[in-house]
Amino acid sequence: MKCTYEEYVKIFKALSDETRLRIVGMLSDTELCACKILESFNITQPTLSYHMKILCNSGLVNGRRDGAWMKYTINREKLEAIREFINNLGTAKIPDQNENCC
């Protein structure tokens, strides 16, 4: 999967906040309910919703409703696209901007 620069900008902006970066770290190997994420921070539920909306809109995190709960996971394809982009910085392998993410 390759992304446009516009899509990379959304991802990097989402990761530029300490709380969101910590959330991504928490989700790196498991699915978590919003209530479990909230327990790890000294923030309100609306603030968590704000951060999760940014992460989901960037495509880096997937959210799914499970009854009354929201559960979140990392979008592994997006994460791999970021890895590839960073690994190719400074080389001639930067993605063509005509290719879009899945």
Secondary structure as GFF3:
##gff-version 3
##sequence-region A 1 102
A	DSSP	alpha_helix	5	15	.	.	.	ID=ss1
A	DSSP	alpha_helix	18	26	.	.	.	ID=ss2
A	DSSP	beta_strand	32	33	.	.	.	ID=ss3
A	DSSP	alpha_helix	34	39	.	.	.	ID=ss4
A	DSSP	alpha_helix	45	58	.	.	.	ID=ss5
A	DSSP	beta_strand	61	66	.	.	.	ID=ss6
A	DSSP	beta_strand	69	74	.	.	.	ID=ss7
A	DSSP	alpha_helix	76	88	.	.	.	ID=ss8
###
